[in-house]
Amino acid sequence: MSIPSDLPPALPAALLLRTARGGNAFEECVEKLLQTIRLGVVPPGDRLPPERELAALMGVSRDTLREAIASLAEAGYLQSRRGRYGGTFVSDPVPTRQPRGGTTPDAAPGLELDAAALDDVLRLREILEPGAARLAAGRSLTAAERESLWQALGETAAAGASDYRRLDSRLHLVIAELAGSPSLLPIVAENRMRVNALLDAIPLLDRNIAHSNQQHESLVGAILTGNGDDAARVMTEHLAGSAALLRGFLS
């Protein structure tokens, strides 16, 4: 690898590192950085543009960018170096998409790890879960139903990394059950199994967990106060964050 110059690299990155789309700036930042790495816009061993330039290009705060870079460094995609020729570099080699825990995303029945299958799973989720949240908010929940939702929220918020995926799934299934449609729950559950098979193939990022927990709290609050529009909106934003990470790591 050649020694980098003191000048910021001139990169054809504007189409990739563009302004974040909505309420999931961290996840979208990770997605765009991963696209830039995977498509070779910044080759392995080369340096990313300076932090200030990247943050402005992506339309995110420098704190958000630092969190995204730190998460990708922990996952092995980026390296930070100090000194005159320091900065943030793409790892050489770039990690292959290695599943966590020895399972593969296509371990789920009928699921192949390709762009079409990924898009199908995520689109179905976008159809099902915001509608479930809206319906749950529109019902007069019993005291037991409200308690079950609070309990699922609390246990998810308190979960460690090893239990987070399971308890996160349970919270989403509780919301689907509270929608009041017996036919909906098994469809959401089947879709969630396919989503989890994909999620198991990407790193579990601490910043994403914190962001998800904040959205969960807003989501449950909207359901318990009967605000269906807010419940559907927060769920849509929540799912978009997960989708951005999945597309970033797996596309």
N, C-alpha and C positions, 0 to 999 in steps of 0.2 A: 504494500500500500504506500502510495506517495505521501510525503509530508504535506499536510494541508497548508494553504496560504493563510495570511492574517485576514484576508477579505472574506466576507460571507459568500458561500457558494451560490452561483446563479443556477437555480433549478427550475425546470418546467413543472412546478408543483401547483400552480394556481387552480387547476381543475380538480385537484384532489384535496388540498388543504384549504377548503373554502369555508365560509362562515357556517357555524353550527345552525341546524335547522330549527330547533325549538327548545324544549325544556329539559333536555338531557345532554347538556354541554359536555360533561366528562365522558360519557359513553360514546358520543359522536366524535369527540376528539381522539379517543382510542381507535375508533373505527377508521378515521381518516389517516391517522399515523400508520396503522397496519396496512391500509391500502397502498400508501406511499412506499412502505417497505416491501410488501409482497409483489408489487408491480415493478419494482426496481427503479422507481423514480429517484430514490436515493439508494445507490447500490450498497451491498454489504461492505463494511469497513469505512464507508464515507460518513461525513459529518452532516447533521441536520443544520438548517439555518439557525441563527441565533434565536434565543428564547423570545425576545421582544418582537422580532420579525414574524416568527411562527404564530405567536399569540394574536398579533394584528391580522395576519392572513386568515386565521381560522375563526376570528371573531369571538375568542374566548379570553378570559382573564389569564394572567400569568400563573396565578395559583392553580387554576384548573389545568393548564398545560403542564405545570410541574407534576401534578398528581397523575396525569396520564402518562407522562414520561417515566415517572417512578414506577408505576404499575407495569409498564412494558419492560422496564429494566429488570424488575423482579421476575417477570416471565421469560426473560432471556432474549428479548428482541432488540433492546437498546443497551448501550454502555455509556456511562458518564466518565469523562477524563478531565483531570485538572491540568493546570499549567498553560504555557503560552499556546500550545497546540491542542488545548483541551476543548471540551464541548460535549455534545451528545452525538454518539456515533451509532450507526446501525451495526448490529452484531455480525461477525463474520466467522462461521456461517450463520445465516438466519435459521432459527429453530424450525424443524418440521412440525406439522400439526400432530402432535403426539397426545393421545387421549389420557385423561387423568384416571387413575385407578385401574388401568388395564382394560377398560371397556371401550368399545368403538361406537361412534354415533349410529352406524348402521346395525347395531345390535338390537335396536328397536324393530319390531316386526314391520317389514315392508319399507323400511327407510333406507335410502341410499344417500350417501354424502355427496350431493351435487347441488348446483345452484337451484335447479328446479324443485328438488325435494325440500331444500331449506326454505325457499320462498313459499311453497305450499303450506308447510307447517306454520310458518310465522303469519301468513295471511289468514289462515283459519283461526289462529289465536286472536288476531285483531278483530275478527268478526264475532267470536264467541264471548270473550271475557268483558269487553266494555258493555255489551248488552246485558250480561249477567250482573254486573255492578249496578247498572241503571235499574234493572228490575228489583234487585235486592233493596236499593234505596227507596223504591216506590211501594214497598210492602210495609205493613204494620207488624214489626217484628215482636215476637214474644220476649219476655224477660230472659228465658233460657237461650233463645237465639242470639240476643244481644250479648249475653254473657259468653257464649261460645265464640263469637266474633272477637270480643275483647281478649279472651284467653289466647286465641290463635295469634292475634296481633302481638301480645306481650311475649309469648314464647318465641315467636320469630325474631322479635327485636333483641331478645336475650341470647339467641342461639350463637354458638361458636361456629367456626368454619365447617367442622365435620358434620354438624346437624343442620346447617342453614338451608341447604337445598330441600331437605325433607320437610322442614317446618314451613318454609316458604310455599312449597307445594300445597301443604295442608291449608294454609291461610287462603290461598286462591280457590281451593276446592270448597272451603266453608262458604266463601262468597257465592260460588256457583250454586251451592245447595240452598242458600238463602234467597236465590232468585225465585224459588217456588215452582220451578218446572222440573218434574221428575225425569223427563227425557234429556234435559240439558246436562245434568251432572255427569253421566257416563261419557258423553261426548267430550266435555272439558277434560275429564280424567284421562281419556285416551290421548287427546292432544297433548296434555301435560307430560305424559310418559315419553312422547316423542321429543318434546322440547327438552326434557331433562336429559335424554340421551345425548342431545347436542350440547347442552350446558356442561355435561360431564367431560366434554372434550376440550373445554377452554379453561384457562385459569380463573379461579375465584378471586376477584379483586376486592380488596378491603374498601376502597372508595365506592365501588358499585354497591356493596352491601349497605354502606351507610346511606347512600342515596336512595336505595330501594326501601330501606326502613323509613326514611322520611316520607316517601311517597305512600307507603303502606299506611302510615298514620293519617295522612290527608285523605286517603281513600276510605278508610274505616270511618273517619269523622264524617265524611260526606254521606256514607250509607246510613249511619246512625242518626243523622239529622234530616234524612229524607231528601237530600239534594241529588237527584238522579243525574242532572246535567254535569255537576261537578264530579260525581262518582265515575261517570263514563269518561270524562276528560282526563282525570288523573290516571285511570286505568290505561287509557290509550297512551299517555305519556310514559307510563311505567313500562308497558310492553315495548314501546319504541326504543327505550334504553337497552333492554335485553336484546332486542333485534339488532341494534347497532353493533353491540359487542359480538354477537354470533356471526353477523355478516362480515365484520372486520377480521375475526380470527379464522373463520371457516371458508369464506368465499375465495 
